């Protein structure tokens, strides 16, 4: 979700992302508790610089 939303605002252009919820349990959970989606900090990315793959 956040990766797709971030793509729309590249190069300092204005953008708008809209979350359309379907009937699935995950979508409905976030519609009932939006703070669980929008109130969280973004996860840190961890990279192993010694991984040769």
Phi, psi and omega per residue, in radians:
X1 nan -0.917 -3.081
X2 -1.200 -0.595 3.119
X3 -1.141 -0.774 3.133
X4 -1.154 -0.713 3.119
X5 -1.138 -0.661 3.136
X6 -1.163 -0.517 3.132
X7 -1.158 -0.524 -3.072
X8 -1.249 -0.369 -3.091
X9 -1.866 0.519 -3.121
X10 -1.179 2.710 3.070
X11 1.006 0.633 3.038
X12 1.063 0.371 3.074
X13 -1.475 2.597 3.079
X14 -1.183 2.558 3.136
X15 -2.663 2.904 3.109
X16 -2.455 2.267 3.066
X17 -1.967 2.367 -3.130
X18 -2.119 2.235 3.109
X19 -1.658 2.022 3.116
X20 -1.823 2.013 -3.096
X21 -1.536 2.418 3.049
X22 -1.805 -2.939 -3.049
X23 -1.452 -0.071 -3.116
X24 -1.133 2.740 -3.070
X25 -1.095 -0.627 -3.136
X26 -1.189 -0.793 3.092
X27 -1.056 -0.761 -3.116
X28 -1.186 -0.592 3.082
X29 -1.069 -0.812 -3.128
X30 -1.228 -0.451 3.056
X31 -1.249 -0.579 3.114
X32 -1.398 -0.532 -3.092
X33 -2.272 1.178 -3.076
X34 -1.069 -0.453 3.130
X35 -1.130 -0.434 3.096
X36 -1.184 -0.472 3.121
X37 -1.619 -0.853 -3.011
X38 -1.608 -0.246 -3.102
X39 -1.646 -0.017 -3.102
X40 -1.564 2.654 3.026
X41 -1.385 2.760 -3.133
X42 -1.328 2.415 -3.107
X43 -1.181 2.561 3.054
X44 -1.375 2.548 3.088
X45 -1.646 2.344 3.114
X46 -2.018 2.290 -3.108
X47 -2.200 2.339 3.049
X48 -1.652 1.796 -3.087
X49 -1.221 -0.211 3.131
X50 -1.666 -0.019 3.121
X51 -1.312 2.128 -3.076
X52 -1.584 0.066 3.140
X53 -1.553 nan nan
